C-alpha cells in the first residue's frame, strides 16, 4: 500500500506540475515555474550532453548502475529528530550534519544523499518497483528528449522523480516528521516541498552563503536557515519566497575559520585581491558558468581589464590572484590559468596567492578582495576584511538588489578607479561603518545562531 500511495502522489504531482496550468499564486504554480525554468543551473548533467538525443537513456543507465551496484550504509542516529537531505555523499556528511545540528539545536537522525538514495538498503522487490517507476517515466520522457531542445531539463526528471519517491520512503521509514534540505538549488526542491507536506513532513531549507537570487528566487519552505544578513534583505524583496519562519545561522564554514581569525590579522596593505570563480575554465569544459543568463566568464574578463587599467594608473598597488579550486586542480590547469591571464593582463605585474592554502584561510593576503559573487568574499566580511562585488549595469539583474547592504559595496555601479582608491584608503573599521556592514561581523552573528524569527 505504501508503494502505491507514494507512486500515485509522486507521479501525479510531477505530471500535474509539468503539464497542467496552475493558479498563478498557488504553491504548485511556483513549483512548476521552478521545475521548468530554463535559466536554472543544471548541476547533474554537463552542458556538452545537451546535443545528445539519447540523454534520457544515459541517465537511466546511471540510475540502474547505482541501483544494482554496491550498496551504501546510510547514516542513522537513534537519538536524532531530523532527516537531512543533501547533495554531498554519505562519507562526506560529517561537517554538514554538525552544522545543521548547531543551527537547529536538534540532532540529525538520518542522512540522505540524493544521488545515493538508490544505493541504500532496498530489498530486491523494492528495487524492481523502483525499476518500474523508471520504466514508466522513460516511456514518455524518451521521445521528448529525442526531439526537444530542452532535453537536458526533461532528462533530469528521471533523477528527480526517482529521488522524490525514495526520499519520502526513507523519511517515513525513519519515523521523523521534520526534514532539512541542503540541496535547494536543485529544480525539484519546491515540488519536493509540496510532496513532503502531503505526507505531513515539515521542511527547513538550508541555502549556501550565496545570494538566493542566483538559484532560489522561487522558494517554498516552512523554515529557512539564514546564512548571511543579505539573505534577510532578499527574503523581503523576492516575491516568490514563501516561508513561515527564519532560523538565524552563519555561512557553514565560518566556524572553521574562527580559530585563525578570532583576533584580527593585519592585511597586506597595498595588495588588491582578485577572487576568481574559474568561469573561463568552466566555459572551456562545458560546465556551468552562467548565472541569471549572464556569461560569468565575460564578466570576469571585464573585471580583470578594469583592474589592469587601475593598476597601470596606480603603480603603488599590486594585484594578487586567488584561484578557484577548479583552476588549481593540477599543474596542467595552473598552466592554462597562466596563459589565460597573460592574454588579458599582458605585461602587468601580479602574483598568485598560495595554491595550497584555502582562500578563506588567507584573508590577510590582500587589503581588499574583488569578485563577481564569491562566497569567500562574504566570509571575509564575517571576519572584518574588506570585500567588493563587481556587478555593472549589464551584469546580474538581481544581484545585488538596489538599496541593500551589498549594493553599497558594488564597484560595478560607480566610478571603478575612484571607488577602489577610496576603499583602499579606508581602515577596516571605517569601511564597515561607512558602508553599513557591521551586522555581517562574526561577533554580531554568533550570538544569534539558532534563534527564530517570523518571516
N, C-alpha and C positions, 0 to 999 in steps of 0.2 A: 504493500500500500504506500509506503514512504516513497518508493521509487516512482510510482505513478503520479503521486502528488507533486513531487519535485519536477519530474519530467514535464507535466502539464503546465505548471506555473512558469518554469524557465522558458520552455518553448513558446508558450502563449505570449509572454511579455516581450520576448525578443522580437517575434514576428509582428506583434502589435506596435511596438516602438519603432520598428524599421519601416513598416509599410502602411500604417493607418494614421491619418492626420489626427492630431490630438488637440484638445482645448489648449489655447496658447499659453495659459498661465498654470497649467497642470504640471505636476512632477513628471509625468510621462512625456510631456512635450519637451521639457528641459532635457530629460534623459535621451530622447530621440535626437534632439539637435546636437547633443554632445557626441552621440554614437555615430552620427552621420557627418560630423564636421570635417571637411577636407583639410582644414588648416591645422587640425590637431596632429601632434607628433606621433608617428608610428614607431614604437621602440622595439617591437618584436620582429619586425621584418625590415630587411635592408632595402633602401631606395632602388638598388640595382635589380631587385626582383619584380618591380612594377611592370616590366615588359614581358614577364613570363606568364603566358595564358594558363599554364598548369600549376600556378602557385597554390591553389587550394589542395591539390594532391600532395604537394611538398609539405604543407602544414599538416595534413592528415598523417603522412608518414612520420613526421617528427613527433606527433602525439602518440602514435602507435608504438614507436620505438621506446618512448618513456613508459607507456602503459604496460608493455610486456617485457620491459628491461629490468634492471636491478632495482629492487625496492629500497625505499629510504625510510629510516625510522624517524618519525616526527617528534618534535619537542613537546613534552607534556609535563605539567607540574600539578600535582594533586591539590595543592593549596591555592591554585590560581583562580581568578574570576573572569579574566578576559581571554578572548581569542584574538590573536594578532595575525592579520593577513598582509603579506609583504611581497616585494619583488626580489628580495635577496634570498639566497639559498639557505637551507636549514643550517648548514655548517658555518654560515657567516652571520647567524641571527643574534649572537650574544649581545653585541652593542645595541642593536635596535630594541631588544627586549628590555635591557637595563634602562634605556632612555624612556621607553613607554611606561615602565613601572615607576620611574621617578616622577614623570609629569602627571600621571593619573592617580598616583598613590594607591595603585591596585596591582596585584600580582598577575602575570600572564599565565594562563592555564595551558593554552595550546598555540603553537606557532605554525602557520600555514604559509608555505611558499607557493605563490600562484603557479609558477612553471613546474613545480614538483608535485602538485596535487595528484596527478595521475600515477605517481610513483609511490604514493603512500599505501598503507596496508589495505588492499582491497582483495576480497576473495575472487575466485575465478568467475563465479556467477555475476558478481557486480561488474567485473571487467567486461564481460560480454554485454551487459546492459549499457555500459559507457560506450562500447563499440557500436551498439545500436543507435545511440544518440548521435555519434559522429556520422554514421551512415545516413541517417535521416536528414541531417543538415548538409552533408556533402551533396545529397541529391538535388537540392535547389541552389546551393552555392557554386557548384562546379560550372554549370552553364553560364551563370552570371560572371564568374571570374574569367571565363573564356573570352567574353566579348566586352566587358565593361572596362572603361578607363580607370574606374575606381576599384579595380580588382584587389589591390592591397588592403583597402578598407574592408571589403567583403571577406577576403580570405582569413583575416584575423578573427572574424566572428566564430570560426571553428574553435579557436582558442577560448574566446570569451564564453561561449555557450557551455562548453565542457567544463570550464573552470567555475562558472557560476553554479552549475549543478553540483559539482564536487565540493565547493566551498560551503554551501548550505548543508550538505550531507555531513561534513566533518564538524561543522559548528553544532548542529543538532546532536551529533554523536558525543560531543564534548560535554553537553549539558549546560553550556554557557548561554547567556542571553545578551551579551554585550561584546561587540567587535570593534577593534581598532584597525582601520585600513591605512596602510602606508604606501599604497600604490595608486594614489588617487589621480595621477596624471593620465592613467590608462582610460581609454574611451568607454570601457564597461563600468567605470566607477559609479556612475549615477544610476544606471539600471540595476546594478547590484544593490544599491541602497534601497530601491523600491522592492526588489525581491526579498531582501533580508527583512524588511518591515512586514512583508506578507507572512513571515514566519516568526513575528514578534521578537525580532532581534534589533537591539539598539545599535546605532553606528556612530562611532567617533572617527573623524578623518584626520590624518597626520600628514600635512604637506611638508615639503622640504623648505629650506630657508628662502628659496627663490620666490619671486613675485607670483602671486596667484594668477595674475593676468596672463601669464605665458601659457599655462596648460589647464588652469582651473577657473576660468571665467564663469563656467556653469558648475555649480557645486551644491549637491544635496546631502545633508547630513543632520544628525541630531546635535553632535558636538564637533567643534573644530579646534584642534591644537594650534595655537598661535606661536610661530617660530621667530618672529621679529615684529617690532612695532608697526612697520609699514603694512603688514598684512591686516592689522586692525583698521587702518585707513582704507585699504582696499575693500574690506567687507562692507564698509559704509557706502562705497561707490558702486561696486559691481552689482547690477540689478538682478542677476541670476544666481546669486549665492543665497540659498535658503537653509538657515541653520537655527537652532534653538538657543545654544549657549557656546561660549568660548572658554577654552582651557588655556591659561597663560603658560607659556613654555619658553624655550630657547631654541636657537639653532642646535641641532642634535649633537654636533661635535664640540660645542662651546665648552662643555665640562672637561674635555680632553686638553684644552689649551689653558685652562685656569692655572695649572701648576707653574707654567712658564711665565704667564703674564699677570699673575696676581699683583706683582709690583711692576709698574710701567718701565719698559726698557727704552731708553732714548733712541730715536730713529736716526738713520744715516741722513744728515740734514740736507744735502744738496742733490739727492737722488730721487728721480721720478720713476715710479714702478709702472710697468705695463703688464696687466694681468690678462694673459691670453686665454681664450676658450678653445683654441685649436680649430676654429671653424674652417679655415682654409684647408686643413688636412682632412677634416671630416668630409668636406666637399669633394676633395680628390678621391676619397674612398667610398663615395656614395652613401655616407652616413647622414644622420640628422644634423643639419647645420642652419636650419631656419627656425625663427620664432615669429609668430603672428604674420607669417608670409614674407618676412624680411630676410634677405640674404645676409646672414651674420658675417660671412667671410668678406663681403664687400664693405660692410660697416667697420669691421676691424681694420681693413686696409686703409680706409679713410682716416681712422683714428691714428694709425701709425704715421701717415703723411702729415697730419696736424702736429703730432709730437716732433717729427723731424723738422718741420718749419719753426716750431717754438725753440728747439734746441740750437738750431743754426743762428737764431737771433739772441739767445741767452746762453752763452757758452760757459757760464759758471755752473750750470747744472748738467747732470749726466743722466743717461737712460739705463735702467736695469730691467731686463725682461724676465718675467716669471712664466715659465711654460706650463701648459696644461698637462696632466698625466698622459694624455694620448700622444703628446708631442715628444715626451721624453721616455717613451716605452723602451727604446733600444737605440743603439748607435746609428742605425740606418735612418730612423725618423729624426734624430737630432741633426744629422747632416742635411736632411731635407729642409728642416727649420732654418738652418743657416743660409741655405741657398734662397729660400723664400724671403727671408728678412733682407738679404743682400739686394734682392731685386727691387725692394721698396725703399729701404733706408740708404742704399748706396754706400757712400764713404763715411756716413755718420758714425761716430764712435759710440759704442754701447757695450754692455756686458750682460751676462746671464746670472740670475740667482742660482744658488747651489741646486744642482739637479737632484740631489738625494734628499735634502731637507724639504718636507712638505711646505707649500706656500703659507699655510696657516701657522707654521712654526717659524716663520721668517718675516714677521711683520716689520721688525725693526730695520730690515734691509733697505727700506726706502722711506722717504718723508711723506709722500702721498702716492697712492695707487690709483690708476685709472683703468676702467674696464667697461665693457658693454653692459654686463649684468651679472658679474661674477658673485657667487655665493661667498667666496673668500673675502670679498670687499665688505660684506655685511659682518663677517666675523671680525674684520679689522675695526669696524665701528664698535662692536661689543667691547673691545679691549683698548679703546681710546686712540686708535690710529686713523689718520685722515684718508678718506676714500672719495673718489669722484666717479660718476657714471657718464658715459658718452651716449646720448640719445638725441641726435639732432632732429629737426622738423621732419625730414624724410625717413626717419627711422621708426621705431616701435610706436604704434598708435596709442597703446595703453600702458606704456611704461617709460618713465614714471608718470603717474597721473598728475594733472595740474593741481597746484595748491596743496601738495603733500610734502612730507619731510625729505624724501629722496629727490623730488624735483628741485629742492634747494641746492642740491649738490650735482645737478645735471650740467656738466660742462659743455654739452652739445647744444644747450639752449641759450648761449650767451657768447660774448667775445672770448674765444678759446684762450688766446695768449694772455689777455688781461686777467681773466678769471684764474687761470692756473698760477700766474705770478702772485696774485693776491693770496691764494690759498697756501702757496709755498712759504709766504712770509708770515702767516699766522702760526702761533703756537697751537698745540693740540687743544688745550682748554678754550682758547679763543675760537677755534674752528667749531667746536661742538656747541658753544654758546651762541655764536653768531648765526649758525645755520639750524639752530633749534633741534639738535640731535642728542641732547643729554639723556633722553629716555632710552637710547639704544645701549647705553653703557651696561656692561655685565653686572656691576654692583647694583644698578637700579632694577635689572631684570630678575636677578637671583631670588630676591625676596618674594616675587610674585608667582614663582613656579608652582603649578598645581592649583592655583586659585581659579574660581569660576566666575564668569561674567555673563549677563544676558546679552544675546546678540542684538 
